[in-house]
Amino acid sequence: MADNKVKSGKEILDDFFTEISSIENVDKMIADSLAELYTNGKLTDKNVANELQKIRGENDNEN
């Protein structure tokens, strides 16, 4: 029989951030940064913006 358990919002988010880097066409560096922020309880708009800015800076330095 199928398990009809309804997942909580936290369980859905936990699953999403666990698998985000394996989603097709998702930048691994960004996905890993977002997952780390989520895991550490620091997924805020300011922290996301700071991480994206940091990644952009690192990518600009590589070019």
Residue pairs with C-beta under 8 A, 6 or more apart in sequence:
7 15
13 38
17 34
17 35
17 38
17 39
18 35
20 26
20 31
20 34
20 35
21 28
21 31
21 32
21 35
23 31
29 55
30 51
30 52
30 55
33 51
33 52
33 55
34 43
34 48
34 51
37 43
37 44
37 47
37 48
37 51
